[in-house]
Amino acid sequence: MTAGPLVASLVLLAVGAPAALLAVLGIASLLDRPLPERWTGRITAAVMLTACGALLVALAHEAAGSGARLLTYGTWSASHPGSVALEFLVDRMSLAFAALSAAIAGVVSAFSSRYLHRESGYNRYFVLLSMFVTGMLGVALAGNVEVLFVGWEFVGLSSALLVAFFHERPAPASNALRVFSVYRISDAAMLSAAVLLRHAAGTDSLALLFGESHPGGIPGLTPAVATTIAVLLVVAAAGKSALLPFSDWLPRAMEGPTPSSAVYYGSLSIHAGCFLLIRSAPLLEHAPAARLLAGVLGVATAIFAALTTRVQSDVKSGLAYAALTQVGLIVLETSLGWYTLAFIHLAGHACFRLLQFLSAPNVLHDLHGMEDAIGDHRPPARGLVQAIAPEGVRRRIFLAVLERGFLDSLLDRAVVAPFVRIARGLTRVDGWLCGATSTAPPPVPADGLEGRDG
């Protein structure tokens, strides 16, 4: 499959512009010669506008087309039989999501240039934002697993580093480490799916999984292998989109600046897993077990987040859990096969939640002004749980959601503690092996009096 030269050039321009911005800002930071704020803001805005415009033109050009097209721009490495190529798989859905990502990033960059004015980490923020946009475009347009994995890693790394943006305080650094640890689980599942696809089908092309539906089954994949790959993709999406049981990292991610919270956990990053599942619809059609798993996780996450958001004491965490409620519903829609509805829901929710996050400080200011004027607080709304549940049940639910489902302690006991015990055991074995195989002479005391009588 090949695409016309116009679409190929536009897609390369759209992905190359934020990648070039990342290189320029990153090199300037490494040389300790950051660009002035005014230049950084204007260049970033121009790059995002260029990328969004190029993608919209490509989308208009592909609007009348059918199916997906594979764009190949040469190889990165040809040192082994299965060379690694730079490939993008473009269709109306991938181009639309990529254009949405570039447009949202442009809005956030314009907001951030004023919000972070004279902040000491101003240039560092825009380096990470450009890394994030490059990664999101890679995830949206990836044509093979290598491009997808690089984009997936860029999104996760930039996200964790922005959580730790205010690293002079211990809480952001600690929470960023927790976020990055959960992302490692997601990345491990993604990498396992990629290796299994390469081993089973003999190819790394995502056209096999993300292309048109295959009525007779996916070529080269047995039902068991297709189900395993689909389950791994569901786990990868669950980690990236904070589905249960990985939802505990979401409130921790609110330590970052408000603009990064808006673009990561309100509009784009938290939807990356949903988009991955929608793109892999042809694979999910042949993996009922994976669809069932995705549906169960979506329903459970939506219920959990809907209850948890009602007891949050800060607006950012409340908005994050409200976003997670919709993410769970999008995953449920995907599991039911309503792919078009899920994508429209994703796009609309991303824009709506972006507006909420960016306007949250002003809304809070207006609310406090109104409360000061009337001299009282608004009475809390009475919800469904208060109306139908007995008092004892309400108390138990309140305790559970106040502690955010006890997910921190559950993951610590079920995942972290076993790995820590294994690591300590391996450390003792390593020390024993080093001592048993060491041929070095025993150390001589510093005073040189070894063996001399007192």
C-alpha positions as a Markdown table, in Angstrom:
| # | Residue | x | y | z |
|---|---|---|---|---|
| 1 | Met | 0.0 | 0.0 | 0.0 |
| 2 | Thr | 1.3 | 3.4 | -0.9 |
| 3 | Ala | -0.1 | 6.9 | -0.6 |
| 4 | Gly | 0.1 | 9.9 | -2.7 |
| 5 | Pro | 3.1 | 12.2 | -2.4 |
| 6 | Leu | 1.0 | 15.0 | -1.0 |
| 7 | Val | -0.3 | 13.0 | 2.0 |
| 8 | Ala | 3.1 | 11.5 | 2.6 |
| 9 | Ser | 4.7 | 15.0 | 2.7 |
| 10 | Leu | 2.0 | 16.4 | 4.9 |
| 11 | Val | 2.2 | 13.6 | 7.5 |
| 12 | Leu | 6.0 | 13.8 | 7.5 |
| 13 | Leu | 5.8 | 17.6 | 8.1 |
| 14 | Ala | 3.2 | 17.1 | 10.9 |
| 15 | Val | 5.4 | 14.6 | 12.8 |
| 16 | Gly | 8.7 | 16.2 | 11.9 |
| 17 | Ala | 7.8 | 19.7 | 13.1 |
| 18 | Pro | 7.3 | 18.8 | 16.8 |
| 19 | Ala | 10.3 | 16.4 | 16.6 |
| 20 | Ala | 12.4 | 19.2 | 15.3 |
| 21 | Leu | 11.1 | 21.5 | 18.1 |
| 22 | Leu | 12.1 | 18.9 | 20.7 |
| 23 | Ala | 15.6 | 18.7 | 19.2 |
| 24 | Val | 16.0 | 22.5 | 19.2 |
| 25 | Leu | 14.7 | 23.1 | 22.7 |
| 26 | Gly | 16.4 | 20.0 | 24.1 |
| 27 | Ile | 19.9 | 20.9 | 22.6 |
| 28 | Ala | 19.5 | 24.5 | 23.8 |
| 29 | Ser | 18.8 | 23.2 | 27.3 |
| 30 | Leu | 21.7 | 20.7 | 27.3 |
| 31 | Leu | 24.0 | 23.6 | 26.3 |
| 32 | Asp | 22.5 | 25.7 | 29.1 |
| 33 | Arg | 21.5 | 28.3 | 26.4 |
| 34 | Pro | 17.7 | 28.2 | 26.6 |
| 35 | Leu | 15.8 | 30.4 | 24.2 |
| 36 | Pro | 14.0 | 33.5 | 25.5 |
| 37 | Glu | 10.5 | 32.9 | 26.7 |
| 38 | Arg | 9.0 | 35.0 | 23.9 |
| 39 | Trp | 10.8 | 33.0 | 21.3 |
| 40 | Thr | 9.9 | 29.7 | 22.9 |
| 41 | Gly | 6.2 | 30.5 | 23.1 |
| 42 | Arg | 6.0 | 31.8 | 19.5 |
| 43 | Ile | 8.0 | 28.9 | 18.0 |
| 44 | Thr | 5.9 | 26.3 | 19.8 |
| 45 | Ala | 2.7 | 28.0 | 18.7 |
| 46 | Ala | 3.9 | 28.1 | 15.1 |
| 47 | Val | 4.9 | 24.4 | 15.2 |
| 48 | Met | 1.6 | 23.2 | 16.6 |
| 49 | Leu | -0.3 | 25.3 | 14.1 |
| 50 | Thr | 1.8 | 23.9 | 11.3 |
| 51 | Ala | 1.3 | 20.3 | 12.5 |
| 52 | Cys | -2.5 | 20.8 | 12.9 |
| 53 | Gly | -2.9 | 22.5 | 9.5 |
| 54 | Ala | -0.9 | 19.8 | 7.7 |
| 55 | Leu | -2.9 | 17.0 | 9.3 |
| 56 | Leu | -6.2 | 18.7 | 8.5 |
| 57 | Val | -5.2 | 19.1 | 4.9 |
| 58 | Ala | -4.2 | 15.4 | 4.8 |
| 59 | Leu | -7.5 | 14.5 | 6.5 |
| 60 | Ala | -9.5 | 16.5 | 3.8 |
| 61 | His | -7.5 | 14.7 | 1.1 |
| 62 | Glu | -8.3 | 11.3 | 2.6 |
| 63 | Ala | -12.0 | 12.1 | 3.4 |
| 64 | Ala | -13.2 | 10.4 | 0.3 |
| 65 | Gly | -10.8 | 7.5 | 0.5 |
| 66 | Ser | -11.5 | 4.1 | 2.1 |
| 67 | Gly | -9.2 | 1.9 | 4.1 |
| 68 | Ala | -5.8 | 2.6 | 5.5 |
| 69 | Arg | -2.7 | 3.5 | 3.7 |
| 70 | Leu | 0.9 | 2.7 | 4.7 |
| 71 | Leu | 3.5 | 5.4 | 4.4 |
| 72 | Thr | 7.1 | 4.3 | 4.4 |
| 73 | Tyr | 10.0 | 6.7 | 4.8 |
| 74 | Gly | 13.0 | 4.4 | 4.7 |
| 75 | Thr | 14.6 | 2.3 | 7.4 |
| 76 | Trp | 16.3 | 3.1 | 10.6 |
| 77 | Ser | 18.3 | -0.1 | 10.8 |
| 78 | Ala | 19.1 | -2.8 | 8.2 |
| 79 | Ser | 21.7 | -4.7 | 10.3 |
| 80 | His | 19.4 | -7.8 | 10.6 |
| 81 | Pro | 16.9 | -9.5 | 8.3 |
| 82 | Gly | 13.9 | -7.8 | 9.8 |
| 83 | Ser | 14.9 | -4.2 | 9.3 |
| 84 | Val | 13.2 | -1.4 | 11.3 |
| 85 | Ala | 11.4 | 1.1 | 9.1 |
| 86 | Leu | 9.8 | 4.4 | 9.7 |
| 87 | Glu | 6.1 | 3.7 | 8.8 |
| 88 | Phe | 2.8 | 5.5 | 9.4 |
| 89 | Leu | -0.6 | 4.0 | 8.9 |
| 90 | Val | -3.0 | 6.7 | 7.9 |
| 91 | Asp | -6.8 | 6.7 | 7.6 |
| 92 | Arg | -9.5 | 9.1 | 8.6 |
| 93 | Met | -9.5 | 8.0 | 12.2 |
| 94 | Ser | -5.7 | 8.2 | 12.8 |
| 95 | Leu | -5.5 | 11.6 | 11.0 |
| 96 | Ala | -8.5 | 13.0 | 12.9 |
| 97 | Phe | -7.0 | 11.9 | 16.3 |
| 98 | Ala | -3.5 | 13.3 | 15.3 |
| 99 | Ala | -5.1 | 16.6 | 14.3 |
| 100 | Leu | -7.0 | 16.8 | 17.5 |
| 101 | Ser | -3.8 | 16.1 | 19.5 |
| 102 | Ala | -1.9 | 18.9 | 17.7 |
| 103 | Ala | -4.8 | 21.3 | 18.1 |
| 104 | Ile | -5.2 | 20.7 | 21.8 |
| 105 | Ala | -1.4 | 20.9 | 22.3 |
| 106 | Gly | -1.5 | 24.3 | 20.5 |
| 107 | Val | -4.1 | 25.6 | 22.9 |
| 108 | Val | -2.3 | 24.3 | 25.9 |
| 109 | Ser | 1.0 | 25.8 | 24.7 |
| 110 | Ala | -0.6 | 29.2 | 24.3 |
| 111 | Phe | -2.1 | 29.0 | 27.8 |
| 112 | Ser | 1.2 | 27.7 | 29.3 |
| 113 | Ser | 3.3 | 30.5 | 27.9 |
| 114 | Arg | 1.4 | 32.9 | 30.1 |
| 115 | Tyr | 0.7 | 30.5 | 33.0 |
| 116 | Leu | 4.4 | 29.7 | 33.5 |
| 117 | His | 5.7 | 33.1 | 32.8 |
| 118 | Arg | 9.1 | 33.6 | 34.6 |
| 119 | Glu | 8.9 | 30.1 | 36.0 |
| 120 | Ser | 12.3 | 28.6 | 36.5 |
| 121 | Gly | 11.4 | 25.5 | 34.6 |
| 122 | Tyr | 9.7 | 27.3 | 31.7 |
| 123 | Asn | 12.0 | 25.9 | 29.0 |
| 124 | Arg | 12.0 | 22.4 | 30.5 |
| 125 | Tyr | 8.2 | 22.4 | 30.4 |
| 126 | Phe | 8.2 | 23.1 | 26.6 |
| 127 | Val | 10.8 | 20.5 | 26.0 |
| 128 | Leu | 8.6 | 17.9 | 27.6 |
| 129 | Leu | 5.5 | 19.3 | 25.9 |
| 130 | Ser | 7.2 | 18.9 | 22.5 |
| 131 | Met | 8.2 | 15.4 | 23.5 |
| 132 | Phe | 4.6 | 14.6 | 24.4 |
| 133 | Val | 3.2 | 15.9 | 21.1 |
| 134 | Thr | 5.8 | 13.9 | 19.1 |
| 135 | Gly | 4.8 | 10.8 | 21.1 |
| 136 | Met | 1.1 | 11.3 | 20.6 |
| 137 | Leu | 1.5 | 11.8 | 16.9 |
| 138 | Gly | 3.6 | 8.6 | 16.8 |
| 139 | Val | 0.8 | 6.7 | 18.7 |
| 140 | Ala | -1.9 | 8.1 | 16.4 |
| 141 | Leu | -0.1 | 7.4 | 13.1 |
| 142 | Ala | 2.1 | 4.4 | 13.9 |
| 143 | Gly | 2.4 | 1.9 | 11.1 |
| 144 | Asn | 4.6 | -0.6 | 12.9 |
| 145 | Val | 5.2 | -1.6 | 16.5 |
| 146 | Glu | 8.6 | 0.2 | 16.7 |
| 147 | Val | 7.0 | 3.6 | 15.9 |
| 148 | Leu | 4.1 | 2.8 | 18.3 |
| 149 | Phe | 6.4 | 1.8 | 21.1 |
| 150 | Val | 8.6 | 4.9 | 20.7 |
| 151 | Gly | 5.6 | 7.2 | 20.7 |
| 152 | Trp | 4.1 | 5.3 | 23.7 |
| 153 | Glu | 7.4 | 5.7 | 25.6 |
| 154 | Phe | 7.6 | 9.4 | 24.8 |
| 155 | Val | 4.1 | 10.0 | 26.1 |
| 156 | Gly | 4.9 | 8.1 | 29.3 |
| 157 | Leu | 8.3 | 9.6 | 30.0 |
| 158 | Ser | 7.2 | 13.2 | 29.4 |
| 159 | Ser | 4.1 | 12.6 | 31.6 |
| 160 | Ala | 6.1 | 11.3 | 34.5 |
| 161 | Leu | 8.7 | 14.1 | 34.2 |
| 162 | Leu | 5.9 | 16.8 | 34.2 |
| 163 | Val | 4.4 | 15.3 | 37.3 |
| 164 | Ala | 7.8 | 15.9 | 38.9 |
| 165 | Phe | 8.0 | 19.4 | 37.4 |
| 166 | Phe | 8.2 | 21.1 | 40.9 |
| 167 | His | 11.0 | 18.7 | 41.9 |
| 168 | Glu | 12.2 | 21.0 | 44.8 |
| 169 | Arg | 9.4 | 19.5 | 46.8 |
| 170 | Pro | 9.5 | 15.8 | 47.8 |
| 171 | Ala | 5.8 | 15.0 | 47.0 |
| 172 | Pro | 6.0 | 15.6 | 43.2 |
| 173 | Ala | 9.2 | 13.5 | 42.8 |
| 174 | Ser | 7.7 | 10.6 | 44.8 |
| 175 | Asn | 4.4 | 10.7 | 42.9 |
| 176 | Ala | 6.2 | 10.9 | 39.6 |
| 177 | Leu | 8.1 | 7.7 | 40.5 |
| 178 | Arg | 4.8 | 6.0 | 41.3 |
| 179 | Val | 3.3 | 7.1 | 38.0 |
| 180 | Phe | 6.4 | 6.0 | 36.1 |
| 181 | Ser | 6.3 | 2.6 | 37.9 |
| 182 | Val | 2.7 | 1.9 | 36.8 |
| 183 | Tyr | 3.6 | 3.0 | 33.3 |
| 184 | Arg | 6.3 | 0.4 | 33.3 |
| 185 | Ile | 3.6 | -2.3 | 33.6 |
| 186 | Ser | 1.8 | -0.8 | 30.7 |
| 187 | Asp | 5.0 | -0.6 | 28.6 |
| 188 | Ala | 5.9 | -4.2 | 29.5 |
| 189 | Ala | 2.5 | -5.4 | 28.2 |
| 190 | Met | 2.9 | -3.3 | 25.0 |
| 191 | Leu | 6.4 | -4.7 | 24.4 |
| 192 | Ser | 5.2 | -8.3 | 25.0 |
| 193 | Ala | 2.4 | -7.8 | 22.5 |
| 194 | Ala | 4.9 | -6.5 | 20.0 |
| 195 | Val | 7.3 | -9.4 | 20.5 |
| 196 | Leu | 4.5 | -11.9 | 20.3 |
| 197 | Leu | 3.1 | -10.3 | 17.1 |
| 198 | Arg | 6.6 | -10.5 | 15.5 |
| 199 | His | 7.1 | -14.1 | 16.5 |
| 200 | Ala | 3.7 | -15.4 | 15.5 |
| 201 | Ala | 3.0 | -13.4 | 12.3 |
| 202 | Gly | 6.6 | -12.7 | 11.2 |
| 203 | Thr | 5.9 | -9.0 | 10.8 |
| 204 | Asp | 5.9 | -5.8 | 12.8 |
| 205 | Ser | 3.4 | -4.1 | 10.6 |
| 206 | Leu | 0.3 | -2.8 | 12.4 |
| 207 | Ala | -1.7 | -3.0 | 9.2 |
| 208 | Leu | -2.3 | -6.6 | 10.4 |
| 209 | Leu | -4.0 | -5.4 | 13.6 |
| 210 | Phe | -5.2 | -1.9 | 12.8 |
| 211 | Gly | -6.2 | -2.3 | 9.2 |
| 212 | Glu | -9.5 | -3.5 | 7.7 |
| 213 | Ser | -11.5 | -6.3 | 9.4 |
| 214 | His | -10.6 | -9.8 | 8.4 |
| 215 | Pro | -13.8 | -11.9 | 8.2 |
| 216 | Gly | -11.9 | -15.2 | 8.1 |
| 217 | Gly | -9.5 | -14.4 | 10.9 |
| 218 | Ile | -6.3 | -12.4 | 11.1 |
| 219 | Pro | -3.7 | -13.9 | 8.7 |
| 220 | Gly | -0.8 | -15.5 | 10.5 |
| 221 | Leu | -2.4 | -15.5 | 13.9 |
| 222 | Thr | -4.3 | -18.4 | 15.6 |
| 223 | Pro | -7.3 | -17.5 | 17.8 |
| 224 | Ala | -5.2 | -18.2 | 20.9 |
| 225 | Val | -2.4 | -15.9 | 19.8 |
| 226 | Ala | -4.8 | -13.2 | 18.7 |
| 227 | Thr | -6.5 | -13.3 | 22.1 |
| 228 | Thr | -3.2 | -13.2 | 24.0 |
| 229 | Ile | -2.1 | -10.1 | 22.0 |
| 230 | Ala | -5.5 | -8.4 | 22.5 |
| 231 | Val | -5.4 | -9.1 | 26.3 |
| 232 | Leu | -1.9 | -7.6 | 26.4 |
| 233 | Leu | -3.1 | -4.5 | 24.6 |
| 234 | Val | -6.0 | -4.2 | 27.1 |
| 235 | Val | -3.5 | -4.3 | 30.0 |
| 236 | Ala | -1.3 | -1.7 | 28.2 |
| 237 | Ala | -4.4 | 0.5 | 27.7 |
| 238 | Ala | -5.5 | 0.0 | 31.3 |
| 239 | Gly | -2.1 | 1.2 | 32.7 |
| 240 | Lys | -2.0 | 4.3 | 30.4 |
| 241 | Ser | -5.6 | 5.3 | 30.9 |
| 242 | Ala | -5.7 | 4.6 | 34.6 |
| 243 | Leu | -8.3 | 1.8 | 34.4 |
| 244 | Leu | -8.8 | -0.4 | 37.4 |
| 245 | Pro | -6.7 | -1.7 | 39.1 |
| 246 | Phe | -4.2 | 1.0 | 38.0 |
| 247 | Ser | -6.3 | 4.0 | 39.0 |
| 248 | Asp | -4.2 | 4.9 | 42.0 |
| 249 | Trp | -1.7 | 6.9 | 40.1 |
| 250 | Leu | -4.2 | 9.4 | 38.7 |
| 251 | Pro | -4.6 | 11.7 | 41.8 |
| 252 | Arg | -0.8 | 11.6 | 42.2 |
| 253 | Ala | -0.4 | 13.0 | 38.7 |
| 254 | Met | -2.1 | 16.2 | 39.8 |
| 255 | Glu | 1.2 | 17.4 | 41.3 |
| 256 | Gly | 2.2 | 18.8 | 37.9 |
| 257 | Pro | 1.3 | 22.3 | 36.5 |
| 258 | Thr | -2.3 | 22.9 | 35.6 |
| 259 | Pro | -1.7 | 23.0 | 31.8 |
| 260 | Ser | 0.1 | 19.7 | 31.9 |
| 261 | Ser | -2.8 | 18.2 | 33.9 |
| 262 | Ala | -5.1 | 19.5 | 31.3 |
| 263 | Val | -3.3 | 18.0 | 28.3 |
| 264 | Tyr | -2.3 | 14.7 | 30.0 |
| 265 | Tyr | -5.0 | 13.6 | 32.4 |
| 266 | Gly | -7.9 | 15.6 | 31.0 |
| 267 | Ser | -7.7 | 15.4 | 27.3 |
| 268 | Leu | -5.0 | 13.4 | 25.5 |
| 269 | Ser | -2.8 | 11.1 | 27.5 |
| 270 | Ile | -5.6 | 9.4 | 29.5 |
| 271 | His | -7.4 | 8.7 | 26.2 |
| 272 | Ala | -4.3 | 7.2 | 24.5 |
| 273 | Gly | -5.3 | 3.7 | 25.8 |
| 274 | Cys | -8.8 | 4.2 | 24.6 |
| 275 | Phe | -7.6 | 5.1 | 21.1 |
| 276 | Leu | -5.3 | 2.1 | 21.0 |
| 277 | Leu | -8.3 | -0.2 | 21.7 |
| 278 | Ile | -10.4 | 1.6 | 19.1 |
| 279 | Arg | -7.6 | 1.2 | 16.5 |
| 280 | Ser | -7.3 | -2.5 | 17.3 |
| 281 | Ala | -11.0 | -3.1 | 16.5 |
| 282 | Pro | -10.1 | -5.8 | 13.9 |
| 283 | Leu | -8.1 | -7.7 | 16.5 |
| 284 | Leu | -10.8 | -7.3 | 19.2 |
| 285 | Glu | -13.4 | -8.7 | 16.8 |
| 286 | His | -11.6 | -12.1 | 17.0 |
| 287 | Ala | -10.8 | -12.0 | 20.7 |
| 288 | Pro | -14.1 | -12.2 | 22.7 |
| 289 | Ala | -12.2 | -12.8 | 26.0 |
| 290 | Ala | -10.3 | -9.5 | 25.5 |
| 291 | Arg | -13.5 | -7.7 | 24.7 |
| 292 | Leu | -15.1 | -9.1 | 27.8 |
| 293 | Leu | -12.1 | -8.1 | 29.9 |
| 294 | Ala | -12.1 | -4.5 | 28.5 |
| 295 | Gly | -15.9 | -4.2 | 29.1 |
| 296 | Val | -15.6 | -5.4 | 32.7 |
| 297 | Leu | -12.7 | -3.0 | 33.4 |
| 298 | Gly | -14.6 | -0.1 | 31.7 |
| 299 | Val | -17.8 | -0.7 | 33.8 |
| 300 | Ala | -15.9 | -1.1 | 37.1 |
| 301 | Thr | -13.7 | 1.9 | 36.4 |
| 302 | Ala | -16.7 | 4.1 | 35.5 |
| 303 | Ile | -18.6 | 3.2 | 38.7 |
| 304 | Phe | -15.5 | 3.5 | 40.9 |
| 305 | Ala | -14.5 | 6.9 | 39.4 |
| 306 | Ala | -18.1 | 8.3 | 39.6 |
| 307 | Leu | -18.2 | 7.5 | 43.3 |
| 308 | Thr | -14.7 | 8.7 | 44.0 |
| 309 | Thr | -15.0 | 12.1 | 42.3 |
| 310 | Arg | -17.8 | 13.0 | 44.7 |
| 311 | Val | -15.5 | 12.9 | 47.8 |
| 312 | Gln | -12.4 | 14.7 | 46.4 |
| 313 | Ser | -11.4 | 17.8 | 48.3 |
| 314 | Asp | -9.5 | 19.6 | 45.4 |
| 315 | Val | -10.8 | 20.5 | 42.0 |
| 316 | Lys | -8.0 | 18.9 | 40.0 |
| 317 | Ser | -8.5 | 15.5 | 41.5 |
| 318 | Gly | -12.3 | 15.8 | 41.1 |
| 319 | Leu | -11.9 | 16.6 | 37.5 |
| 320 | Ala | -9.5 | 13.8 | 37.0 |
| 321 | Tyr | -11.8 | 11.2 | 38.4 |
| 322 | Ala | -14.7 | 12.7 | 36.4 |
| 323 | Ala | -12.6 | 12.3 | 33.3 |
| 324 | Leu | -11.9 | 8.7 | 34.3 |
| 325 | Thr | -15.6 | 8.0 | 34.5 |
| 326 | Gln | -16.0 | 8.9 | 30.9 |
| 327 | Val | -12.9 | 7.0 | 29.9 |
| 328 | Gly | -14.4 | 3.9 | 31.5 |
| 329 | Leu | -17.6 | 4.4 | 29.4 |
| 330 | Ile | -15.5 | 4.9 | 26.2 |
| 331 | Val | -13.8 | 1.5 | 26.9 |
| 332 | Leu | -17.2 | -0.1 | 27.5 |
| 333 | Glu | -18.4 | 1.3 | 24.2 |
| 334 | Thr | -15.3 | -0.1 | 22.5 |
| 335 | Ser | -15.9 | -3.5 | 24.0 |
| 336 | Leu | -19.5 | -3.5 | 22.7 |
| 337 | Gly | -18.3 | -2.8 | 19.2 |
| 338 | Trp | -19.5 | 0.8 | 19.0 |
| 339 | Tyr | -16.3 | 2.1 | 17.6 |
| 340 | Thr | -17.6 | 5.2 | 15.9 |
| 341 | Leu | -19.5 | 6.3 | 18.9 |
| 342 | Ala | -16.5 | 5.6 | 21.1 |
| 343 | Phe | -14.3 | 7.8 | 19.0 |
| 344 | Ile | -16.8 | 10.6 | 18.9 |
| 345 | His | -17.2 | 10.3 | 22.6 |
| 346 | Leu | -13.4 | 10.4 | 23.0 |
| 347 | Ala | -12.9 | 13.5 | 20.9 |
| 348 | Gly | -15.8 | 15.5 | 22.5 |
| 349 | His | -14.8 | 14.5 | 26.0 |
| 350 | Ala | -11.2 | 15.5 | 25.4 |
| 351 | Cys | -12.2 | 19.0 | 24.3 |
| 352 | Phe | -14.7 | 19.4 | 27.1 |
| 353 | Arg | -12.3 | 18.3 | 29.8 |
| 354 | Leu | -9.5 | 20.5 | 28.5 |
| 355 | Leu | -11.8 | 23.5 | 28.9 |
| 356 | Gln | -12.7 | 22.5 | 32.4 |
| 357 | Phe | -9.1 | 22.0 | 33.5 |
| 358 | Leu | -7.9 | 25.3 | 32.0 |
| 359 | Ser | -10.8 | 27.3 | 33.4 |
| 360 | Ala | -10.8 | 25.6 | 36.9 |
| 361 | Pro | -8.8 | 28.3 | 38.7 |
| 362 | Asn | -11.1 | 31.0 | 37.4 |
| 363 | Val | -14.2 | 29.0 | 38.3 |
| 364 | Leu | -12.9 | 28.5 | 41.8 |
| 365 | His | -12.2 | 32.2 | 42.1 |
| 366 | Asp | -15.8 | 33.1 | 41.0 |
| 367 | Leu | -17.3 | 30.4 | 43.3 |
| 368 | His | -15.4 | 31.7 | 46.3 |
| 369 | Gly | -16.5 | 35.3 | 45.4 |
| 370 | Met | -20.1 | 34.2 | 45.2 |
| 371 | Glu | -19.9 | 32.3 | 48.5 |
| 372 | Asp | -18.4 | 35.4 | 50.2 |
| 373 | Ala | -21.2 | 37.5 | 48.7 |
| 374 | Ile | -24.1 | 35.3 | 50.0 |
| 375 | Gly | -22.2 | 34.4 | 53.2 |
| 376 | Asp | -22.8 | 30.7 | 53.0 |
| 377 | His | -21.8 | 27.6 | 51.0 |
| 378 | Arg | -23.9 | 25.8 | 48.5 |
| 379 | Pro | -25.7 | 22.8 | 50.0 |
| 380 | Pro | -24.3 | 19.5 | 48.6 |
| 381 | Ala | -26.3 | 17.8 | 46.0 |
| 382 | Arg | -28.2 | 14.6 | 46.9 |
| 383 | Gly | -27.2 | 11.8 | 44.6 |
| 384 | Leu | -28.5 | 8.3 | 43.8 |
| 385 | Val | -26.5 | 6.5 | 46.4 |
| 386 | Gln | -27.8 | 8.8 | 49.2 |
| 387 | Ala | -31.4 | 8.2 | 47.9 |
| 388 | Ile | -31.4 | 4.4 | 47.7 |
| 389 | Ala | -28.6 | 3.1 | 50.0 |
| 390 | Pro | -29.0 | 2.5 | 53.7 |
| 391 | Glu | -26.9 | 4.5 | 56.1 |
| 392 | Gly | -24.5 | 1.6 | 56.9 |
| 393 | Val | -23.9 | 0.9 | 53.2 |
| 394 | Arg | -23.4 | 4.6 | 52.5 |
| 395 | Arg | -20.7 | 4.8 | 55.2 |
| 396 | Arg | -18.8 | 1.8 | 53.8 |
| 397 | Ile | -18.9 | 3.2 | 50.3 |
| 398 | Phe | -17.8 | 6.6 | 51.6 |
| 399 | Leu | -14.8 | 5.0 | 53.4 |
| 400 | Ala | -13.9 | 3.0 | 50.3 |
| 401 | Val | -14.0 | 5.9 | 47.9 |
| 402 | Leu | -12.4 | 8.3 | 50.4 |
| 403 | Glu | -9.4 | 5.9 | 50.4 |
| 404 | Arg | -9.6 | 5.6 | 46.7 |
| 405 | Gly | -10.5 | 1.9 | 46.8 |
| 406 | Phe | -7.4 | 1.1 | 48.9 |
| 407 | Leu | -5.6 | 0.6 | 45.5 |
| 408 | Asp | -2.3 | 1.9 | 46.9 |
| 409 | Ser | -2.1 | -0.8 | 49.6 |
| 410 | Leu | -3.5 | -3.5 | 47.3 |
| 411 | Leu | -0.8 | -2.9 | 44.7 |
| 412 | Asp | 1.9 | -2.6 | 47.3 |
| 413 | Arg | 1.0 | -6.0 | 48.8 |
| 414 | Ala | 0.2 | -7.8 | 45.5 |
| 415 | Val | 2.9 | -6.4 | 43.2 |
| 416 | Val | 5.5 | -4.2 | 45.0 |
| 417 | Ala | 6.1 | -6.4 | 48.0 |
| 418 | Pro | 6.8 | -9.6 | 46.1 |
| 419 | Phe | 9.2 | -7.8 | 43.7 |
| 420 | Val | 11.0 | -6.2 | 46.7 |
| 421 | Arg | 11.4 | -9.6 | 48.3 |
| 422 | Ile | 12.7 | -11.2 | 45.1 |
| 423 | Ala | 15.1 | -8.3 | 44.6 |
| 424 | Arg | 16.5 | -8.6 | 48.2 |
| 425 | Gly | 16.9 | -12.3 | 47.8 |
| 426 | Leu | 18.8 | -11.9 | 44.5 |
| 427 | Thr | 20.9 | -9.2 | 46.2 |
| 428 | Arg | 21.9 | -11.7 | 48.9 |
| 429 | Val | 22.6 | -14.4 | 46.3 |
| 430 | Asp | 24.7 | -11.9 | 44.3 |
| 431 | Gly | 26.7 | -11.0 | 47.4 |
| 432 | Trp | 27.3 | -14.7 | 48.2 |
| 433 | Leu | 28.4 | -15.5 | 44.6 |
| 434 | Cys | 30.8 | -12.5 | 44.6 |
| 435 | Gly | 32.3 | -13.6 | 47.9 |
| 436 | Ala | 32.6 | -17.2 | 46.8 |
| 437 | Thr | 34.3 | -16.4 | 43.5 |
| 438 | Ser | 36.5 | -13.5 | 44.7 |
| 439 | Thr | 40.2 | -14.2 | 44.4 |
| 440 | Ala | 41.4 | -10.9 | 45.8 |
| 441 | Pro | 43.6 | -11.0 | 48.9 |
| 442 | Pro | 42.0 | -10.0 | 52.2 |
| 443 | Pro | 42.3 | -6.2 | 52.9 |
| 444 | Val | 45.2 | -5.0 | 55.0 |
| 445 | Pro | 44.3 | -2.8 | 58.0 |
| 446 | Ala | 45.1 | 0.8 | 57.6 |
| 447 | Asp | 47.6 | 0.9 | 60.5 |
| 448 | Gly | 49.6 | -2.0 | 59.0 |
| 449 | Leu | 49.7 | -3.9 | 62.4 |
| 450 | Glu | 47.9 | -7.1 | 61.3 |
| 451 | Gly | 49.4 | -10.1 | 62.9 |
| 452 | Arg | 51.6 | -8.1 | 65.4 |
| 453 | Asp | 51.2 | -9.0 | 69.1 |
| 454 | Gly | 49.7 | -6.4 | 71.2 |
